[in-house]
Amino acid sequence: MSAQQFLQITPPQSFTSPPTPPATEQRTRTPTSISQILAAVKGRRDGYRLPTDENWRRFSLDIYDYRDLQRRLRKAGLWGYYADKVRHDYFPSAELFVLRMPSAVHEILAIDITQEILGQLRAIAQSGGPSAIFAGKIKTIASTTLEFGDPEFGPHDPDTSLAHFEADYPSVILEVSYPQKRKDLSRLADEYILGSDANIRVVIGIDVEYKGTKKASVSIWRPHVGLNDVGEKELSALQTVTDQFFRNDERNLIPNPQASLQLRLEDFGTEALGAKLTDLTQSVHISAETLFNLLEGAEVMARRLQRGKRRQIMSNTPWVRKRGRESTPPEELDPDWEAIFAEQEHRAAKKAMMDDGSYKASSSEAGSG
């Protein structure tokens, strides 16, 4: 999941030697998270479906364990699959590792919103003038892994992103969130904007509820430079739109103008690229109603795909049977693997809670005891 022409290349002299890991007896964290991640990656590679409510799976992992995870993935022969197929995030400052397993609804919605943006950009590209040339060079780079030169910010696989062909980073990031992911959206915006030194100009979060409510909302973050307590200029990620709803609990449209996406053409390029042109006055606008319709359509399509139903294109099929391609017998899977995988997950989760001294039972757990 890499597109090197869009990623910043960090000069060799900017790298610093990694810190020496502390002695084993000085480290209190146990490696249960690594075992859980390895089991999850192997299960996905072997075709086992994980619980549908684990779209954003969080693991506590410090930088030393993160490096150990990479080593063990290679040792287990999982690195190629992990690097190519498994979307993930690492937040060094929070010592947080995330496995992304987006649902069909979220994948389809992210694609549809991206296509809507690109459609409007294509219209601008056909209008003539400097804006047209600029708009014609904006492409989607989908979930290309983003890596930053600053070690304080880890790699991320966004849901989708758009980049100007001449930029080192994508300029607009789109994240579709669900309950597990929502609380990390602000942290993600910080990582994108600060890690890219504000070259990422806009981070869009579309939050969709599914448990007990069907509400959907929009949030947006942009770079902001202000003065800190000692009078120094400081870069931060400023949330300019906060939880503006376009669908209510009953799945009805909320015609909320604040829930629309309004992107200036200059948002799609770095500040340096924008400075070269003075006519980037056009914009991309997606109304709350359009977002609502795209979400409704994504949900309908996801339900059809999950049921395995397809629209009948041909009224009469001119064949009696289907002949498959001859192939070598597939590799046999251990029939006991699924049970072993589930047991490993259960034991690792239980041990992690026992080892975490800060763990406290929730009120519902306490009341059920």
URBEL-V221853 format. One record per helix or strand of 2 or more residues. SS is the DSSP state (H for helix, E for strand). FROM is the first residue (numbers start at 1). TO is the last residue. If there is no record, write none. Layout:
SS_FROM_TO + SS_FROM_TO
This chain:
H_4_6 + H_12_14 + H_24_26 + H_32_45 + E_56_60 + H_63_75 + H_79_85 + E_87_91 + H_92_94 + E_96_100 + H_104_125 + H_130_135 + E_138_140 + E_160_164 + E_172_177 + H_179_182 + H_185_195 + E_202_208 + E_216_227 + E_233_247 + H_257_259 + E_261_264 + H_265_268 + H_271_275 + E_283_286 + H_288_307 + H_337_355 + H_363_368
